[in-house]
Amino acid sequence: MNTNSSKTAVLIPGDGIGPEVTAAVKRVLEKAGSEIQWVEHNAGIAALDQGKDVLPQETTDAVLEHGIALKGPCTTPVGKGFSSVNVQMRKKLHLYAAVRPVRSLPGVKTRYENIDLVIIRENTEGLYSGVENEITPGTVMSMKVATEKGCTRIADYAFDYCQKRGRKKVTAFHKANIMKLTDGMFLNCAQKVHDEKYPAVNYDTLIIDAACMKMVQNPGQFDMLLMENLYGDVVSDLCAGLVGGLGVVPGANIGLEHAVFEAVHGSAPDIAGKGIANPLALLMSSVMMLNYLSDTRNCANSKQTAQKIKHAYNQTLADGCKTGDLGGELSTEQFADAVIDRLNG
Ligand code: NAI
């Protein structure tokens, strides 16, 4: 049951840098006057360490009950071990649309200025079906799944987002020249949804390899990007690199009734426990969550709190207060303090 109480949300700290960045973000939200009451649950290695499943049923149930979660990253072992908590959660909760805004930030100097992209990634199908088999010793297979329903609803989400928010255009990245059935279905569904429901939205398509080349040469030619699961995963990190890295790109996993907000980055084992991770990507994800609360529930102070936090982190960066990944010297907590200092300025 989704209680849809405007004031409760699930907090999943995750593992690696997750607990550090979630603690910092929670503190900023409290100081900004957010009325959210957190219901904390574990997932990932943090849950395993407590003798629970990697994605405990109680955690999924809590998101189903409260409808919304802010989540830290969760580690997935490479080439062995348990399957990804993130993939499991997105599938179980039908969080079919990953929304990832990628924007230039004040005081963060990168090769390009004024980047303003939104990636819409299909979040439940493709090669993330997790169906892999050994056919014969020495030959393995991974199944790429595309359904008409899945391809249609993600395209609908992207065009609707573009239209409602007055964005300029949607570009679908694909490899339908090779994967004629799966990516072919993705493209056909998108074209059909476009023609039938959103003919006024500017829409084009590009083969993904050339699209990546164009993206690093001239990102300004893109606006909204629509793609299936694996391409969206890879292109998200590519685009993060255009605006300062994984420390500054937020995300939302949106379903019909539930939504989980998390940064694009992972658990960053190389810096975990050092107190130096950039909490900004998760803080920006929390701003997306507050705006979502304001749009979908009667949560009066959410929009105001979101604006306050956004203004404060932009000012913090403009003042040159940054963590190490952006060339600064602040720790995770010092960056959070610097944002808090600017909440009322
Ligand atoms: P990663 O995003 O964790 O790290 C890549 C690089 O970016 C590292 O050098 C890291 O230090 C840096 N970085 C990432 N976030 C940062 C932050 N907030 N501040 C400063 N630097 C930051 O990607 P990687 O290494 O490929 O994956 C590590 C683990 O995270 C894997 O187990 C992977 O499966 C998992 N992962 C989890 C995700 C999730 O929970 N949504 C998403 C992506 C990866």
Residues whose N, C-alpha, C, O or C-beta is under 5 A from the ligand:
A	BS01	NAI	G72 P73 C74 T75 T76 P77 N86 L246 G247 A263 V264 H265 G266 S267 A268 P269 D270 I271 I276 A277 N278 D325
